Amino acid sequence: MQLLSKTSKRVLRHAYAASMAQTSRSRHTMAIARDIPDSFLNAVVAHSADQGISLALARKQHNVYLSQLRKHLPTFCLPPMETHPDCLFVEDTVVAIGDTAVITQLGHVTRRGEADSIKDVLHQLGMTNVYDMRGDNGNGDERALCDGGDVMYTGRHLFVGMSDRTNDLGFQFLRDAFVSQGMTSDDIIPVPPVVAGKEVLHLKSAVTHIDEHTLLAPEGNVGDSVLNAMKATERGYDAIRLPDILSCNAVVVNGHVLAQDAPCELSKSRIEQACKERNLGLTFIDTSELAKKDGALTCCSVLLGV
């Protein structure tokens, strides 16, 4: 399937070449996203209240998200897949670090048709180290499960959260793929399902990073549980504790943080202070309509460093 035209590939590759001239702090060179299908109203909901959703507002918020992302790196937006209501959440289909990517076997059976087009795009962009977790269509094990939302690479460690969507076989496949490309196995860490699959859907529903040493995590027992399970303090991480759990999901791209424009002013104030202290840029984006379908900021893009 030819998802990228010759012009699109040329534009992205020129942008990639330009991005390589940026400072060494920049690791990401492009992003993949996907437009919202009309069927998004039927997307799977596991951990959000059953609320009515405005498709028009969801698309408006998503367009703002894309426009902000494009200020920091070229972003290619794939067409929607009407037969897959959750296809907006491209993060779950692939785990990508540098020039290596793992196509995942998504944990919810209704979503498993979403990954083929992502794999096609990665090949068209010239990625050579692409591993496929899926047993039928790749070199993996059909019993292995993984959603990208359970996987967080901080620049120092690859944390893989066990959940209803990610299992030990999925973790093992990720570990073996990235170790084969030079990552140290001790830096690939399984996180027990203390919150993912319980209080929240994915690991990154509860914790994300804003730099290689700083995490965003909720206050209270949920945050304590996930940070302890990660052994975050022992591994040299500071945690910015926030009262609003949705605010704990942020995207960091080339020294700039995209954070949730949540109603919780205290959470936003703490994020602002943390970014100021670390000389990070910051933009708040409202994706509250997407959150009604268990969506968050990281869900809506795949950041590449090819």
Secondary structure, DSSP 4 states (H G I P E B T S, - for coil): ---S-HHHHHHHHHHHHHHTTS-TT----EEEEEPPPGGGGG---SSS------HHHHHHHHHHHHHHHTTTS-EEEEPP-TT-TTTT-GGGGEEEETTEEEE---SSGGGTTSHHHHHHHHHHTT--EEEE--TTTSSS-TT----GGGEEE-SS-EEEE-SSS--HHHHHHHHHHHHHTT--GGGEEEE-SSSBTTTBSSGGGT-EEEETTEEEEESHHHHHHHHHHHTTTTTT-EEEEES-GGGG--EEETTEEEEE--S-HHHHHHHHHHHHHTT-EEEEE--HHHHTTT--TGGG-EEE--
